[in-house]
């Protein structure tokens, strides 16, 4: 038994790993067909059976929780009752005028009614709750503690305003004011005298305001003074750079981990 | 004054919840009170133009990968997309890679049919397929052998009996792929396993939270534009609405059909106001933080 759990499983893993990998490097029709068609269909069949495992796991977990009266075991009753109700209306009861199976997507069936009027509002509510938590969390976490935090705060605010129509309504002079305020927050400590600090802040704003009217910024707003365009720039330049760095990191990690798996070095997937 | 500003940094979270709740609720209940003009961004325009460049009888594969929780964001995109495709006489092929996706797809098609704008027939203008388990593996399969995994449509009709399935063997037989996703599998998997290797144009509509991950593909051109969350949906809805009401002799749009702007546009005011409230709270929080730190020093 140990042989099938350890050596045989490792052999299947290594064999299949190298077989599928070789399909990408060796130009052979039979091998190519196996990798592109057969192996992928095998996966789909196995993945289909995984659903049963998931169901068994769910039942075992919650029945255990109820039997031993573990913390919050009452919720497990609710989970199991909901599960069996959906199983009943999905597998055994069809009150719609369509064949069995099609009733899952038919508006007149009870299964669809439960999905539409119970599950859908509940799922939407759970997701909508995020707005409240994000609002509360950002109010507490977005603080000008250091340079990095300030950068995060400024880009966060620009994204929040730039992604919605209200961002386009913000006039150019308010954006210049934001720029100047940001510069003074960062470099303000270099000016020791509070009076000079305040006067230079006011003068900078007035100069840029007058300059803006001289250059007709109220008619043709430059892109660096438009919140939606700044938001687009943040997405297409710094965010893209960051996301690409993460993607490359993940890809290299995946290659390393896959190599460990198909050479039999990684044993955790066998349950070790 | 100083004391009041310092106190604003310690507002009870329940006040924040109430104000956010009201800022969302009021524009939704009374849309006439607050109306925000929706301006289109480059990525939405790219999506619209890509679909506009398609010809009559072209074949578009749409993949539904979202569920109930993200329905408010992505459903309006799906409805607007089908409206644009059907008004150009494009053949639509619908698949679902999320279990809930098939119900979402069915709902979108039903809504478009019930609008009475088009004369649609299942199997002639569109064909729907059931959910397939496997995620990215299904995408990989579609890339090489569509018929190997989809032998029947959602009505259990064999694909060889569906005229619009003629000539469909793999993803290469589609003129365009559109992915509506809220997670994995999503647009990244479509790029990696099907559309990029087989050189098939792909666009996507996704949740706002996914945009950062998808943007590198948009910048590289592997994704032809992107509809980013509710704002993307509202922008695209407006473009499609304006396109449809300006079609005078369109043989696909019925004369007695009523064209309405979608739901995302009306929801944008709520999102705008909620964002403004959040920004105000963040600003007050920082003023309070600054004053407190100064007092400590």
Contacts between the chains, C-beta under 8 A, distances in Angstrom:
chain1	res1	chain2	res2	distance
A	36	B	140	7.2
A	36	B	141	7.9
A	36	B	143	7.8
A	36	B	144	4.1
A	36	B	145	7.1
A	37	B	141	7.2
A	37	B	144	6.1
A	37	B	145	5.1
A	37	B	148	5.8
A	40	B	134	7.6
A	40	B	137	4.9
A	40	B	138	8.0
A	40	B	140	5.3
A	40	B	141	4.7
A	40	B	144	7.9
A	41	B	141	6.9
A	41	B	148	6.5
A	41	B	149	7.1
A	43	B	134	6.0
A	43	B	137	4.6
A	44	B	132	6.8
A	44	B	133	6.2
A	44	B	134	4.2
A	44	B	137	6.0
A	44	B	138	6.7
A	44	B	141	7.3
A	44	B	149	7.0
A	47	B	133	4.8
A	47	B	134	4.8
A	47	B	135	8.0
A	47	B	137	7.3
A	48	B	133	5.2
A	51	B	133	6.9
A	99	B	156	7.6
A	101	B	156	7.9
A	102	B	154	7.8
A	102	B	155	7.2
A	102	B	156	7.7
A	104	B	103	7.9
A	105	B	102	6.3
A	105	B	103	5.9
A	105	B	106	4.8
A	105	B	154	7.2
A	107	B	110	7.5
A	112	B	103	7.5
A	115	B	68	7.8
A	115	B	103	6.3
A	119	B	68	6.0
A	120	B	68	4.3
A	120	B	71	6.9
A	122	B	68	7.9
A	123	B	67	6.7
A	123	B	68	3.7
A	123	B	69	4.2
A	124	B	68	6.1
A	124	B	69	6.1
A	124	B	71	6.5
A	124	B	72	6.5
A	126	B	69	6.4
A	127	B	69	4.0
A	127	B	70	6.7
A	131	B	20	6.1
A	131	B	24	7.0
A	131	B	274	6.4
A	132	B	16	7.5
A	132	B	17	5.0
A	132	B	20	5.6
A	132	B	21	7.4
A	134	B	278	7.7
A	135	B	16	5.5
A	135	B	17	7.6
A	135	B	20	4.7
A	135	B	274	7.5
A	135	B	277	7.3
A	135	B	278	5.0
A	135	B	281	6.8
A	136	B	13	4.6
A	136	B	16	5.1
A	136	B	17	7.0
A	138	B	278	6.1
A	138	B	281	7.7
A	138	B	282	6.0
A	139	B	11	7.5
A	139	B	16	6.0
A	139	B	278	7.4
A	139	B	281	4.4
A	139	B	282	6.0
A	139	B	285	5.1
A	140	B	285	7.1
A	142	B	282	4.8
A	142	B	285	7.0
A	142	B	286	7.3
A	143	B	285	6.9
A	143	B	286	6.1
A	143	B	289	4.9
A	144	B	286	5.5
A	144	B	289	6.9
A	144	B	290	7.0
A	153	B	282	7.1
A	153	B	286	7.3
A	156	B	282	7.7
A	157	B	279	5.5
A	157	B	282	6.6
A	160	B	275	4.6
A	160	B	278	6.3
A	160	B	279	5.8
A	161	B	275	6.3
A	161	B	276	7.5
A	161	B	279	6.3
A	163	B	208	7.0
A	163	B	228	7.6
A	163	B	229	7.4
A	163	B	231	5.2
A	163	B	275	7.4
A	164	B	36	7.4
A	164	B	231	6.1
A	164	B	268	6.4
A	164	B	271	5.3
A	164	B	272	4.1
A	164	B	275	5.1
A	165	B	36	3.6
A	165	B	37	5.9
A	165	B	38	5.4
A	165	B	39	6.6
A	165	B	231	7.7
A	165	B	234	7.9
A	165	B	268	5.6
A	165	B	269	7.7
A	165	B	272	5.5
A	166	B	36	6.2
A	166	B	272	4.1
A	166	B	273	7.7
A	166	B	275	6.8
A	166	B	276	5.8
A	168	B	37	7.2
A	168	B	39	4.8
A	169	B	36	7.6
A	169	B	37	7.9
A	228	B	39	6.6
A	228	B	41	6.7
A	232	B	41	6.2
A	232	B	42	6.5
A	235	B	211	7.0
A	235	B	212	7.5
A	235	B	215	5.4
A	236	B	215	6.7
A	236	B	218	8.0
A	236	B	219	5.8
A	239	B	212	5.3
A	239	B	215	5.8
A	240	B	215	5.1
A	240	B	216	5.1
A	240	B	219	5.0
A	242	B	212	7.9
A	243	B	212	5.6
A	243	B	213	6.0
A	243	B	215	6.1
A	243	B	216	5.0
A	244	B	216	4.9
A	247	B	216	6.4
